[in-house]
Amino acid sequence: MAVDQAILDDVAEKVAGGLRLIGSVKQEAEAQIKSILEGAFSGLDVVTGERMQVAEAMLNKTREQMAELEARIEELEARIKK
């Protein structure tokens, strides 16, 4: 039994159209979900991973400086006591 090429083309076109529709619905859903989540997170006190890394680096630098200053103070106190 031979299948008419026009029928195959029509079916292929309808399937492709359905896939495009599914793709656009997926994109719209993702955009809406992203918008909802951004709105929800904006009300919370949440930071990005990048900002957290910057804050950790600053904290580590401050700790290093504080340790250096403490060592310097101990050294100066020892000099004063002599």
mmCIF file of the N, C-alpha and C atoms, coordinates in Angstrom:
data_MODEL
# 
_entry.id   MODEL 
# 
loop_
_atom_site.group_PDB 
_atom_site.id 
_atom_site.type_symbol 
_atom_site.label_atom_id 
_atom_site.label_alt_id 
_atom_site.label_comp_id 
_atom_site.label_asym_id 
_atom_site.label_entity_id 
_atom_site.label_seq_id 
_atom_site.pdbx_PDB_ins_code 
_atom_site.Cartn_x 
_atom_site.Cartn_y 
_atom_site.Cartn_z 
_atom_site.occupancy 
_atom_site.B_iso_or_equiv 
_atom_site.pdbx_formal_charge 
_atom_site.auth_seq_id 
_atom_site.auth_comp_id 
_atom_site.auth_asym_id 
_atom_site.auth_atom_id 
_atom_site.pdbx_PDB_model_num 
ATOM 1   N N  . MET A 1 1  ? 0.846  -1.165 0.000  1.00 0.00 ? 1  MET A N  1 
ATOM 2   C CA . MET A 1 1  ? 0.000  0.000  0.000  1.00 0.00 ? 1  MET A CA 1 
ATOM 3   C C  . MET A 1 1  ? 0.900  1.239  0.000  1.00 0.00 ? 1  MET A C  1 
ATOM 4   N N  . ALA A 1 2  ? 0.734  2.055  -0.969 1.00 0.00 ? 2  ALA A N  1 
ATOM 5   C CA . ALA A 1 2  ? 1.543  3.264  -1.111 1.00 0.00 ? 2  ALA A CA 1 
ATOM 6   C C  . ALA A 1 2  ? 0.859  4.409  -0.367 1.00 0.00 ? 2  ALA A C  1 
ATOM 7   N N  . VAL A 1 3  ? 1.684  5.184  0.310  1.00 0.00 ? 3  VAL A N  1 
ATOM 8   C CA . VAL A 1 3  ? 1.179  6.332  1.043  1.00 0.00 ? 3  VAL A CA 1 
ATOM 9   C C  . VAL A 1 3  ? 1.435  7.579  0.201  1.00 0.00 ? 3  VAL A C  1 
ATOM 10  N N  . ASP A 1 4  ? 0.441  8.389  0.073  1.00 0.00 ? 4  ASP A N  1 
ATOM 11  C CA . ASP A 1 4  ? 0.554  9.604  -0.719 1.00 0.00 ? 4  ASP A CA 1 
ATOM 12  C C  . ASP A 1 4  ? 1.555  10.555 -0.049 1.00 0.00 ? 4  ASP A C  1 
ATOM 13  N N  . GLN A 1 5  ? 2.478  11.103 -0.830 1.00 0.00 ? 5  GLN A N  1 
ATOM 14  C CA . GLN A 1 5  ? 3.510  12.008 -0.320 1.00 0.00 ? 5  GLN A CA 1 
ATOM 15  C C  . GLN A 1 5  ? 2.884  13.252 0.307  1.00 0.00 ? 5  GLN A C  1 
ATOM 16  N N  . ALA A 1 6  ? 1.789  13.720 -0.234 1.00 0.00 ? 6  ALA A N  1 
ATOM 17  C CA . ALA A 1 6  ? 1.128  14.917 0.309  1.00 0.00 ? 6  ALA A CA 1 
ATOM 18  C C  . ALA A 1 6  ? 0.630  14.650 1.722  1.00 0.00 ? 6  ALA A C  1 
ATOM 19  N N  . ILE A 1 7  ? 0.143  13.438 1.975  1.00 0.00 ? 7  ILE A N  1 
ATOM 20  C CA . ILE A 1 7  ? -0.319 13.081 3.319  1.00 0.00 ? 7  ILE A CA 1 
ATOM 21  C C  . ILE A 1 7  ? 0.863  13.061 4.291  1.00 0.00 ? 7  ILE A C  1 
ATOM 22  N N  . LEU A 1 8  ? 1.971  12.474 3.852  1.00 0.00 ? 8  LEU A N  1 
ATOM 23  C CA . LEU A 1 8  ? 3.166  12.437 4.709  1.00 0.00 ? 8  LEU A CA 1 
ATOM 24  C C  . LEU A 1 8  ? 3.669  13.847 5.003  1.00 0.00 ? 8  LEU A C  1 
ATOM 25  N N  . ASP A 1 9  ? 3.677  14.703 3.972  1.00 0.00 ? 9  ASP A N  1 
ATOM 26  C CA . ASP A 1 9  ? 4.104  16.086 4.170  1.00 0.00 ? 9  ASP A CA 1 
ATOM 27  C C  . ASP A 1 9  ? 3.190  16.802 5.154  1.00 0.00 ? 9  ASP A C  1 
ATOM 28  N N  . ASP A 1 10 ? 1.884  16.572 5.021  1.00 0.00 ? 10 ASP A N  1 
ATOM 29  C CA . ASP A 1 10 ? 0.915  17.208 5.909  1.00 0.00 ? 10 ASP A CA 1 
ATOM 30  C C  . ASP A 1 10 ? 1.116  16.753 7.355  1.00 0.00 ? 10 ASP A C  1 
ATOM 31  N N  . VAL A 1 11 ? 1.303  15.454 7.542  1.00 0.00 ? 11 VAL A N  1 
ATOM 32  C CA . VAL A 1 11 ? 1.522  14.921 8.890  1.00 0.00 ? 11 VAL A CA 1 
ATOM 33  C C  . VAL A 1 11 ? 2.817  15.487 9.463  1.00 0.00 ? 11 VAL A C  1 
ATOM 34  N N  . ALA A 1 12 ? 3.865  15.511 8.666  1.00 0.00 ? 12 ALA A N  1 
ATOM 35  C CA . ALA A 1 12 ? 5.152  16.034 9.126  1.00 0.00 ? 12 ALA A CA 1 
ATOM 36  C C  . ALA A 1 12 ? 5.024  17.509 9.506  1.00 0.00 ? 12 ALA A C  1 
ATOM 37  N N  . GLU A 1 13 ? 4.284  18.259 8.710  1.00 0.00 ? 13 GLU A N  1 
ATOM 38  C CA . GLU A 1 13 ? 4.083  19.675 9.001  1.00 0.00 ? 13 GLU A CA 1 
ATOM 39  C C  . GLU A 1 13 ? 3.316  19.865 10.309 1.00 0.00 ? 13 GLU A C  1 
ATOM 40  N N  . LYS A 1 14 ? 2.288  19.063 10.534 1.00 0.00 ? 14 LYS A N  1 
ATOM 41  C CA . LYS A 1 14 ? 1.494  19.167 11.757 1.00 0.00 ? 14 LYS A CA 1 
ATOM 42  C C  . LYS A 1 14 ? 2.328  18.779 12.983 1.00 0.00 ? 14 LYS A C  1 
ATOM 43  N N  . VAL A 1 15 ? 3.145  17.747 12.855 1.00 0.00 ? 15 VAL A N  1 
ATOM 44  C CA . VAL A 1 15 ? 4.010  17.334 13.968 1.00 0.00 ? 15 VAL A CA 1 
ATOM 45  C C  . VAL A 1 15 ? 5.024  18.434 14.270 1.00 0.00 ? 15 VAL A C  1 
ATOM 46  N N  . ALA A 1 16 ? 5.625  18.995 13.230 1.00 0.00 ? 16 ALA A N  1 
ATOM 47  C CA . ALA A 1 16 ? 6.601  20.073 13.426 1.00 0.00 ? 16 ALA A CA 1 
ATOM 48  C C  . ALA A 1 16 ? 5.928  21.276 14.079 1.00 0.00 ? 16 ALA A C  1 
ATOM 49  N N  . GLY A 1 17 ? 4.727  21.603 13.661 1.00 0.00 ? 17 GLY A N  1 
ATOM 50  C CA . GLY A 1 17 ? 3.988  22.713 14.267 1.00 0.00 ? 17 GLY A CA 1 
ATOM 51  C C  . GLY A 1 17 ? 3.700  22.455 15.730 1.00 0.00 ? 17 GLY A C  1 
ATOM 52  N N  . GLY A 1 18 ? 3.329  21.227 16.054 1.00 0.00 ? 18 GLY A N  1 
ATOM 53  C CA . GLY A 1 18 ? 3.076  20.856 17.441 1.00 0.00 ? 18 GLY A CA 1 
ATOM 54  C C  . GLY A 1 18 ? 4.331  20.960 18.282 1.00 0.00 ? 18 GLY A C  1 
ATOM 55  N N  . LEU A 1 19 ? 5.458  20.554 17.720 1.00 0.00 ? 19 LEU A N  1 
ATOM 56  C CA . LEU A 1 19 ? 6.725  20.648 18.446 1.00 0.00 ? 19 LEU A CA 1 
ATOM 57  C C  . LEU A 1 19 ? 7.115  22.106 18.678 1.00 0.00 ? 19 LEU A C  1 
ATOM 58  N N  . ARG A 1 20 ? 6.882  22.964 17.682 1.00 0.00 ? 20 ARG A N  1 
ATOM 59  C CA . ARG A 1 20 ? 7.172  24.394 17.865 1.00 0.00 ? 20 ARG A CA 1 
ATOM 60  C C  . ARG A 1 20 ? 6.289  24.968 18.970 1.00 0.00 ? 20 ARG A C  1 
ATOM 61  N N  . LEU A 1 21 ? 5.015  24.561 18.962 1.00 0.00 ? 21 LEU A N  1 
ATOM 62  C CA . LEU A 1 21 ? 4.080  25.042 19.984 1.00 0.00 ? 21 LEU A CA 1 
ATOM 63  C C  . LEU A 1 21 ? 4.540  24.591 21.372 1.00 0.00 ? 21 LEU A C  1 
ATOM 64  N N  . ILE A 1 22 ? 4.938  23.341 21.478 1.00 0.00 ? 22 ILE A N  1 
ATOM 65  C CA . ILE A 1 22 ? 5.427  22.817 22.763 1.00 0.00 ? 22 ILE A CA 1 
ATOM 66  C C  . ILE A 1 22 ? 6.658  23.593 23.204 1.00 0.00 ? 22 ILE A C  1 
ATOM 67  N N  . GLY A 1 23 ? 7.558  23.890 22.258 1.00 0.00 ? 23 GLY A N  1 
ATOM 68  C CA . GLY A 1 23 ? 8.771  24.646 22.588 1.00 0.00 ? 23 GLY A CA 1 
ATOM 69  C C  . GLY A 1 23 ? 8.451  26.038 23.095 1.00 0.00 ? 23 GLY A C  1 
ATOM 70  N N  . SER A 1 24 ? 7.486  26.702 22.449 1.00 0.00 ? 24 SER A N  1 
ATOM 71  C CA . SER A 1 24 ? 7.157  28.063 22.888 1.00 0.00 ? 24 SER A CA 1 
ATOM 72  C C  . SER A 1 24 ? 6.440  28.045 24.231 1.00 0.00 ? 24 SER A C  1 
ATOM 73  N N  . VAL A 1 25 ? 5.615  27.044 24.459 1.00 0.00 ? 25 VAL A N  1 
ATOM 74  C CA . VAL A 1 25 ? 4.935  26.918 25.764 1.00 0.00 ? 25 VAL A CA 1 
ATOM 75  C C  . VAL A 1 25 ? 5.970  26.672 26.850 1.00 0.00 ? 25 VAL A C  1 
ATOM 76  N N  . LYS A 1 26 ? 6.958  25.851 26.550 1.00 0.00 ? 26 LYS A N  1 
ATOM 77  C CA . LYS A 1 26 ? 8.027  25.566 27.515 1.00 0.00 ? 26 LYS A CA 1 
ATOM 78  C C  . LYS A 1 26 ? 8.789  26.841 27.856 1.00 0.00 ? 26 LYS A C  1 
ATOM 79  N N  . GLN A 1 27 ? 9.109  27.634 26.840 1.00 0.00 ? 27 GLN A N  1 
ATOM 80  C CA . GLN A 1 27 ? 9.842  28.881 27.069 1.00 0.00 ? 27 GLN A CA 1 
ATOM 81  C C  . GLN A 1 27 ? 9.015  29.848 27.912 1.00 0.00 ? 27 GLN A C  1 
ATOM 82  N N  . GLU A 1 28 ? 7.731  29.956 27.610 1.00 0.00 ? 28 GLU A N  1 
ATOM 83  C CA . GLU A 1 28 ? 6.867  30.845 28.384 1.00 0.00 ? 28 GLU A CA 1 
ATOM 84  C C  . GLU A 1 28 ? 6.764  30.381 29.835 1.00 0.00 ? 28 GLU A C  1 
ATOM 85  N N  . ALA A 1 29 ? 6.622  29.063 30.027 1.00 0.00 ? 29 ALA A N  1 
ATOM 86  C CA . ALA A 1 29 ? 6.525  28.522 31.384 1.00 0.00 ? 29 ALA A CA 1 
ATOM 87  C C  . ALA A 1 29 ? 7.807  28.786 32.155 1.00 0.00 ? 29 ALA A C  1 
ATOM 88  N N  . GLU A 1 30 ? 8.956  28.574 31.514 1.00 0.00 ? 30 GLU A N  1 
ATOM 89  C CA . GLU A 1 30 ? 10.233 28.826 32.179 1.00 0.00 ? 30 GLU A CA 1 
ATOM 90  C C  . GLU A 1 30 ? 10.372 30.295 32.569 1.00 0.00 ? 30 GLU A C  1 
ATOM 91  N N  . ALA A 1 31 ? 9.959  31.194 31.671 1.00 0.00 ? 31 ALA A N  1 
ATOM 92  C CA . ALA A 1 31 ? 10.046 32.628 31.961 1.00 0.00 ? 31 ALA A CA 1 
ATOM 93  C C  . ALA A 1 31 ? 9.145  33.001 33.134 1.00 0.00 ? 31 ALA A C  1 
ATOM 94  N N  . GLN A 1 32 ? 7.944  32.445 33.163 1.00 0.00 ? 32 GLN A N  1 
ATOM 95  C CA . GLN A 1 32 ? 7.019  32.750 34.252 1.00 0.00 ? 32 GLN A CA 1 
ATOM 96  C C  . GLN A 1 32 ? 7.524  32.185 35.575 1.00 0.00 ? 32 GLN A C  1 
ATOM 97  N N  . ILE A 1 33 ? 8.034  30.972 35.556 1.00 0.00 ? 33 ILE A N  1 
ATOM 98  C CA . ILE A 1 33 ? 8.561  30.363 36.779 1.00 0.00 ? 33 ILE A CA 1 
ATOM 99  C C  . ILE A 1 33 ? 9.757  31.161 37.289 1.00 0.00 ? 33 ILE A C  1 
ATOM 100 N N  . LYS A 1 34 ? 10.636 31.571 36.367 1.00 0.00 ? 34 LYS A N  1 
ATOM 101 C CA . LYS A 1 34 ? 11.798 32.369 36.757 1.00 0.00 ? 34 LYS A CA 1 
ATOM 102 C C  . LYS A 1 34 ? 11.354 33.683 37.389 1.00 0.00 ? 34 LYS A C  1 
ATOM 103 N N  . SER A 1 35 ? 10.364 34.305 36.794 1.00 0.00 ? 35 SER A N  1 
ATOM 104 C CA . SER A 1 35 ? 9.846  35.568 37.325 1.00 0.00 ? 35 SER A CA 1 
ATOM 105 C C  . SER A 1 35 ? 9.255  35.387 38.721 1.00 0.00 ? 35 SER A C  1 
ATOM 106 N N  . ILE A 1 36 ? 8.501  34.321 38.898 1.00 0.00 ? 36 ILE A N  1 
ATOM 107 C CA . ILE A 1 36 ? 7.896  34.037 40.207 1.00 0.00 ? 36 ILE A CA 1 
ATOM 108 C C  . ILE A 1 36 ? 8.974  33.795 41.253 1.00 0.00 ? 36 ILE A C  1 
ATOM 109 N N  . LEU A 1 37 ? 9.975  33.002 40.909 1.00 0.00 ? 37 LEU A N  1 
ATOM 110 C CA . LEU A 1 37 ? 11.057 32.704 41.855 1.00 0.00 ? 37 LEU A CA 1 
ATOM 111 C C  . LEU A 1 37 ? 11.868 33.952 42.188 1.00 0.00 ? 37 LEU A C  1 
ATOM 112 N N  . GLU A 1 38 ? 12.153 34.763 41.174 1.00 0.00 ? 38 GLU A N  1 
ATOM 113 C CA . GLU A 1 38 ? 12.903 35.996 41.437 1.00 0.00 ? 38 GLU A CA 1 
ATOM 114 C C  . GLU A 1 38 ? 12.120 36.898 42.384 1.00 0.00 ? 38 GLU A C  1 
ATOM 115 N N  . GLY A 1 39 ? 10.807 36.972 42.187 1.00 0.00 ? 39 GLY A N  1 
ATOM 116 C CA . GLY A 1 39 ? 9.980  37.772 43.075 1.00 0.00 ? 39 GLY A CA 1 
ATOM 117 C C  . GLY A 1 39 ? 9.993  37.232 44.489 1.00 0.00 ? 39 GLY A C  1 
ATOM 118 N N  . ALA A 1 40 ? 9.912  35.911 44.605 1.00 0.00 ? 40 ALA A N  1 
ATOM 119 C CA . ALA A 1 40 ? 9.912  35.288 45.932 1.00 0.00 ? 40 ALA A CA 1 
ATOM 120 C C  . ALA A 1 40 ? 11.250 35.488 46.629 1.00 0.00 ? 40 ALA A C  1 
ATOM 121 N N  . PHE A 1 41 ? 12.351 35.321 45.885 1.00 0.00 ? 41 PHE A N  1 
ATOM 122 C CA . PHE A 1 41 ? 13.670 35.460 46.496 1.00 0.00 ? 41 PHE A CA 1 
ATOM 123 C C  . PHE A 1 41 ? 14.026 36.901 46.786 1.00 0.00 ? 41 PHE A C  1 
ATOM 124 N N  . SER A 1 42 ? 13.463 37.839 46.030 1.00 0.00 ? 42 SER A N  1 
ATOM 125 C CA . SER A 1 42 ? 13.794 39.235 46.279 1.00 0.00 ? 42 SER A CA 1 
ATOM 126 C C  . SER A 1 42 ? 13.291 39.689 47.648 1.00 0.00 ? 42 SER A C  1 
ATOM 127 N N  . GLY A 1 43 ? 12.244 39.043 48.160 1.00 0.00 ? 43 GLY A N  1 
ATOM 128 C CA . GLY A 1 43 ? 11.727 39.383 49.483 1.00 0.00 ? 43 GLY A CA 1 
ATOM 129 C C  . GLY A 1 43 ? 12.515 38.742 50.607 1.00 0.00 ? 43 GLY A C  1 
ATOM 130 N N  . LEU A 1 44 ? 13.376 37.804 50.261 1.00 0.00 ? 44 LEU A N  1 
ATOM 131 C CA . LEU A 1 44 ? 14.195 37.129 51.271 1.00 0.00 ? 44 LEU A CA 1 
ATOM 132 C C  . LEU A 1 44 ? 15.567 37.774 51.333 1.00 0.00 ? 44 LEU A C  1 
ATOM 133 N N  . ASP A 1 45 ? 16.255 37.530 52.414 1.00 0.00 ? 45 ASP A N  1 
ATOM 134 C CA . ASP A 1 45 ? 17.608 38.043 52.576 1.00 0.00 ? 45 ASP A CA 1 
ATOM 135 C C  . ASP A 1 45 ? 18.576 36.999 52.036 1.00 0.00 ? 45 ASP A C  1 
ATOM 136 N N  . VAL A 1 46 ? 18.676 36.919 50.709 1.00 0.00 ? 46 VAL A N  1 
ATOM 137 C CA . VAL A 1 46 ? 19.472 35.895 50.036 1.00 0.00 ? 46 VAL A CA 1 
ATOM 138 C C  . VAL A 1 46 ? 20.546 36.585 49.192 1.00 0.00 ? 46 VAL A C  1 
ATOM 139 N N  . VAL A 1 47 ? 21.740 36.026 49.180 1.00 0.00 ? 47 VAL A N  1 
ATOM 140 C CA . VAL A 1 47 ? 22.814 36.562 48.349 1.00 0.00 ? 47 VAL A CA 1 
ATOM 141 C C  . VAL A 1 47 ? 23.196 35.544 47.288 1.00 0.00 ? 47 VAL A C  1 
ATOM 142 N N  . THR A 1 48 ? 23.790 36.038 46.219 1.00 0.00 ? 48 THR A N  1 
ATOM 143 C CA . THR A 1 48 ? 24.245 35.150 45.162 1.00 0.00 ? 48 THR A CA 1 
ATOM 144 C C  . THR A 1 48 ? 25.529 34.450 45.597 1.00 0.00 ? 48 THR A C  1 
ATOM 145 N N  . GLY A 1 49 ? 25.852 33.378 44.918 1.00 0.00 ? 49 GLY A N  1 
ATOM 146 C CA . GLY A 1 49 ? 27.085 32.660 45.206 1.00 0.00 ? 49 GLY A CA 1 
ATOM 147 C C  . GLY A 1 49 ? 28.307 33.535 44.995 1.00 0.00 ? 49 GLY A C  1 
ATOM 148 N N  . GLU A 1 50 ? 28.242 34.368 43.954 1.00 0.00 ? 50 GLU A N  1 
ATOM 149 C CA . GLU A 1 50 ? 29.369 35.265 43.656 1.00 0.00 ? 50 GLU A CA 1 
ATOM 150 C C  . GLU A 1 50 ? 29.576 36.271 44.778 1.00 0.00 ? 50 GLU A C  1 
ATOM 151 N N  . ARG A 1 51 ? 28.492 36.857 45.257 1.00 0.00 ? 51 ARG A N  1 
ATOM 152 C CA . ARG A 1 51 ? 28.617 37.817 46.357 1.00 0.00 ? 51 ARG A CA 1 
ATOM 153 C C  . ARG A 1 51 ? 29.107 37.133 47.619 1.00 0.00 ? 51 ARG A C  1 
ATOM 154 N N  . MET A 1 52 ? 28.692 35.895 47.829 1.00 0.00 ? 52 MET A N  1 
ATOM 155 C CA . MET A 1 52 ? 29.128 35.158 49.007 1.00 0.00 ? 52 MET A CA 1 
ATOM 156 C C  . MET A 1 52 ? 30.639 34.908 48.927 1.00 0.00 ? 52 MET A C  1 
ATOM 157 N N  . GLN A 1 53 ? 31.130 34.568 47.747 1.00 0.00 ? 53 GLN A N  1 
ATOM 158 C CA . GLN A 1 53 ? 32.569 34.348 47.583 1.00 0.00 ? 53 GLN A CA 1 
ATOM 159 C C  . GLN A 1 53 ? 33.354 35.630 47.853 1.00 0.00 ? 53 GLN A C  1 
ATOM 160 N N  . VAL A 1 54 ? 32.835 36.744 47.390 1.00 0.00 ? 54 VAL A N  1 
ATOM 161 C CA . VAL A 1 54 ? 33.502 38.036 47.634 1.00 0.00 ? 54 VAL A CA 1 
ATOM 162 C C  . VAL A 1 54 ? 33.538 38.319 49.131 1.00 0.00 ? 54 VAL A C  1 
ATOM 163 N N  . ALA A 1 55 ? 32.408 38.095 49.804 1.00 0.00 ? 55 ALA A N  1 
ATOM 164 C CA . ALA A 1 55 ? 32.340 38.347 51.246 1.00 0.00 ? 55 ALA A CA 1 
ATOM 165 C C  . ALA A 1 55 ? 33.306 37.432 52.002 1.00 0.00 ? 55 ALA A C  1 
ATOM 166 N N  . GLU A 1 56 ? 33.393 36.164 51.589 1.00 0.00 ? 56 GLU A N  1 
ATOM 167 C CA . GLU A 1 56 ? 34.319 35.230 52.243 1.00 0.00 ? 56 GLU A CA 1 
ATOM 168 C C  . GLU A 1 56 ? 35.762 35.671 52.045 1.00 0.00 ? 56 GLU A C  1 
ATOM 169 N N  . ALA A 1 57 ? 36.086 36.146 50.845 1.00 0.00 ? 57 ALA A N  1 
ATOM 170 C CA . ALA A 1 57 ? 37.453 36.609 50.578 1.00 0.00 ? 57 ALA A CA 1 
ATOM 171 C C  . ALA A 1 57 ? 37.783 37.819 51.446 1.00 0.00 ? 57 ALA A C  1 
ATOM 172 N N  . MET A 1 58 ? 36.825 38.730 51.570 1.00 0.00 ? 58 MET A N  1 
ATOM 173 C CA . MET A 1 58 ? 37.038 39.902 52.423 1.00 0.00 ? 58 MET A CA 1 
ATOM 174 C C  . MET A 1 58 ? 37.216 39.486 53.875 1.00 0.00 ? 58 MET A C  1 
ATOM 175 N N  . LEU A 1 59 ? 36.428 38.537 54.336 1.00 0.00 ? 59 LEU A N  1 
ATOM 176 C CA . LEU A 1 59 ? 36.522 38.062 55.716 1.00 0.00 ? 59 LEU A CA 1 
ATOM 177 C C  . LEU A 1 59 ? 37.882 37.417 55.963 1.00 0.00 ? 59 LEU A C  1 
ATOM 178 N N  . ASN A 1 60 ? 38.332 36.594 55.028 1.00 0.00 ? 60 ASN A N  1 
ATOM 179 C CA . ASN A 1 60 ? 39.636 35.948 55.184 1.00 0.00 ? 60 ASN A CA 1 
ATOM 180 C C  . ASN A 1 60 ? 40.758 36.977 55.229 1.00 0.00 ? 60 ASN A C  1 
ATOM 181 N N  . LYS A 1 61 ? 40.690 38.004 54.372 1.00 0.00 ? 61 LYS A N  1 
ATOM 182 C CA . LYS A 1 61 ? 41.705 39.065 54.370 1.00 0.00 ? 61 LYS A CA 1 
ATOM 183 C C  . LYS A 1 61 ? 41.689 39.811 55.698 1.00 0.00 ? 61 LYS A C  1 
ATOM 184 N N  . THR A 1 62 ? 40.498 40.092 56.208 1.00 0.00 ? 62 THR A N  1 
ATOM 185 C CA . THR A 1 62 ? 40.370 40.792 57.493 1.00 0.00 ? 62 THR A CA 1 
ATOM 186 C C  . THR A 1 62 ? 40.951 39.947 58.620 1.00 0.00 ? 62 THR A C  1 
ATOM 187 N N  . ARG A 1 63 ? 40.697 38.662 58.596 1.00 0.00 ? 63 ARG A N  1 
ATOM 188 C CA . ARG A 1 63 ? 41.255 37.772 59.625 1.00 0.00 ? 63 ARG A CA 1 
ATOM 189 C C  . ARG A 1 63 ? 42.777 37.788 59.589 1.00 0.00 ? 63 ARG A C  1 
ATOM 190 N N  . GLU A 1 64 ? 43.342 37.749 58.373 1.00 0.00 ? 64 GLU A N  1 
ATOM 191 C CA . GLU A 1 64 ? 44.796 37.781 58.236 1.00 0.00 ? 64 GLU A CA 1 
ATOM 192 C C  . GLU A 1 64 ? 45.358 39.083 58.801 1.00 0.00 ? 64 GLU A C  1 
ATOM 193 N N  . GLN A 1 65 ? 44.719 40.189 58.444 1.00 0.00 ? 65 GLN A N  1 
ATOM 194 C CA . GLN A 1 65 ? 45.187 41.496 58.940 1.00 0.00 ? 65 GLN A CA 1 
ATOM 195 C C  . GLN A 1 65 ? 45.068 41.568 60.456 1.00 0.00 ? 65 GLN A C  1 
ATOM 196 N N  . MET A 1 66 ? 43.994 41.031 60.996 1.00 0.00 ? 66 MET A N  1 
ATOM 197 C CA . MET A 1 66 ? 43.796 41.056 62.443 1.00 0.00 ? 66 MET A CA 1 
ATOM 198 C C  . MET A 1 66 ? 44.863 40.219 63.153 1.00 0.00 ? 66 MET A C  1 
ATOM 199 N N  . ALA A 1 67 ? 45.192 39.080 62.601 1.00 0.00 ? 67 ALA A N  1 
ATOM 200 C CA . ALA A 1 67 ? 46.232 38.244 63.197 1.00 0.00 ? 67 ALA A CA 1 
ATOM 201 C C  . ALA A 1 67 ? 47.580 38.968 63.167 1.00 0.00 ? 67 ALA A C  1 
ATOM 202 N N  . GLU A 1 68 ? 47.863 39.657 62.060 1.00 0.00 ? 68 GLU A N  1 
ATOM 203 C CA . GLU A 1 68 ? 49.108 40.415 61.961 1.00 0.00 ? 68 GLU A CA 1 
ATOM 204 C C  . GLU A 1 68 ? 49.144 41.542 62.994 1.00 0.00 ? 68 GLU A C  1 
ATOM 205 N N  . LEU A 1 69 ? 48.029 42.234 63.141 1.00 0.00 ? 69 LEU A N  1 
ATOM 206 C CA . LEU A 1 69 ? 47.967 43.331 64.112 1.00 0.00 ? 69 LEU A CA 1 
ATOM 207 C C  . LEU A 1 69 ? 48.085 42.812 65.545 1.00 0.00 ? 69 LEU A C  1 
ATOM 208 N N  . GLU A 1 70 ? 47.464 41.686 65.831 1.00 0.00 ? 70 GLU A N  1 
ATOM 209 C CA . GLU A 1 70 ? 47.577 41.109 67.179 1.00 0.00 ? 70 GLU A CA 1 
ATOM 210 C C  . GLU A 1 70 ? 49.021 40.746 67.482 1.00 0.00 ? 70 GLU A C  1 
ATOM 211 N N  . ALA A 1 71 ? 49.696 40.177 66.482 1.00 0.00 ? 71 ALA A N  1 
ATOM 212 C CA . ALA A 1 71 ? 51.108 39.822 66.677 1.00 0.00 ? 71 ALA A CA 1 
ATOM 213 C C  . ALA A 1 71 ? 51.949 41.084 66.893 1.00 0.00 ? 71 ALA A C  1 
ATOM 214 N N  . ARG A 1 72 ? 51.652 42.115 66.160 1.00 0.00 ? 72 ARG A N  1 
ATOM 215 C CA . ARG A 1 72 ? 52.385 43.382 66.309 1.00 0.00 ? 72 ARG A CA 1 
ATOM 216 C C  . ARG A 1 72 ? 52.142 43.999 67.683 1.00 0.00 ? 72 ARG A C  1 
ATOM 217 N N  . ILE A 1 73 ? 50.902 43.953 68.156 1.00 0.00 ? 73 ILE A N  1 
ATOM 218 C CA . ILE A 1 73 ? 50.573 44.487 69.487 1.00 0.00 ? 73 ILE A CA 1 
ATOM 219 C C  . ILE A 1 73 ? 51.324 43.710 70.568 1.00 0.00 ? 73 ILE A C  1 
ATOM 220 N N  . GLU A 1 74 ? 51.357 42.406 70.448 1.00 0.00 ? 74 GLU A N  1 
ATOM 221 C CA . GLU A 1 74 ? 52.080 41.591 71.429 1.00 0.00 ? 74 GLU A CA 1 
ATOM 222 C C  . GLU A 1 74 ? 53.563 41.959 71.433 1.00 0.00 ? 74 GLU A C  1 
ATOM 223 N N  . GLU A 1 75 ? 54.087 42.181 70.236 1.00 0.00 ? 75 GLU A N  1 
ATOM 224 C CA . GLU A 1 75 ? 55.495 42.552 70.126 1.00 0.00 ? 75 GLU A CA 1 
ATOM 225 C C  . GLU A 1 75 ? 55.749 43.913 70.791 1.00 0.00 ? 75 GLU A C  1 
ATOM 226 N N  . LEU A 1 76 ? 54.877 44.861 70.546 1.00 0.00 ? 76 LEU A N  1 
ATOM 227 C CA . LEU A 1 76 ? 55.033 46.192 71.141 1.00 0.00 ? 76 LEU A CA 1 
ATOM 228 C C  . LEU A 1 76 ? 54.856 46.145 72.655 1.00 0.00 ? 76 LEU A C  1 
ATOM 229 N N  . GLU A 1 77 ? 53.905 45.357 73.134 1.00 0.00 ? 77 GLU A N  1 
ATOM 230 C CA . GLU A 1 77 ? 53.691 45.227 74.579 1.00 0.00 ? 77 GLU A CA 1 
ATOM 231 C C  . GLU A 1 77 ? 54.922 44.609 75.240 1.00 0.00 ? 77 GLU A C  1 
ATOM 232 N N  . ALA A 1 78 ? 55.528 43.655 74.572 1.00 0.00 ? 78 ALA A N  1 
ATOM 233 C CA . ALA A 1 78 ? 56.731 43.023 75.109 1.00 0.00 ? 78 ALA A CA 1 
ATOM 234 C C  . ALA A 1 78 ? 57.876 44.034 75.194 1.00 0.00 ? 78 ALA A C  1 
ATOM 235 N N  . ARG A 1 79 ? 57.991 44.911 74.214 1.00 0.00 ? 79 ARG A N  1 
ATOM 236 C CA . ARG A 1 79 ? 59.033 45.949 74.227 1.00 0.00 ? 79 ARG A CA 1 
ATOM 237 C C  . ARG A 1 79 ? 58.807 46.932 75.371 1.00 0.00 ? 79 ARG A C  1 
ATOM 238 N N  . ILE A 1 80 ? 57.540 47.279 75.598 1.00 0.00 ? 80 ILE A N  1 
ATOM 239 C CA . ILE A 1 80 ? 57.224 48.247 76.651 1.00 0.00 ? 80 ILE A CA 1 
ATOM 240 C C  . ILE A 1 80 ? 57.575 47.671 78.018 1.00 0.00 ? 80 ILE A C  1 
ATOM 241 N N  . LYS A 1 81 ? 57.355 46.402 78.231 1.00 0.00 ? 81 LYS A N  1 
ATOM 242 C CA . LYS A 1 81 ? 57.594 45.762 79.521 1.00 0.00 ? 81 LYS A CA 1 
ATOM 243 C C  . LYS A 1 81 ? 59.074 45.645 79.828 1.00 0.00 ? 81 LYS A C  1 
ATOM 244 N N  . LYS A 1 82 ? 59.938 45.755 78.857 1.00 0.00 ? 82 LYS A N  1 
ATOM 245 C CA . LYS A 1 82 ? 61.381 45.591 79.086 1.00 0.00 ? 82 LYS A CA 1 
ATOM 246 C C  . LYS A 1 82 ? 61.980 46.792 79.706 1.00 0.00 ? 82 LYS A C  1 
# 
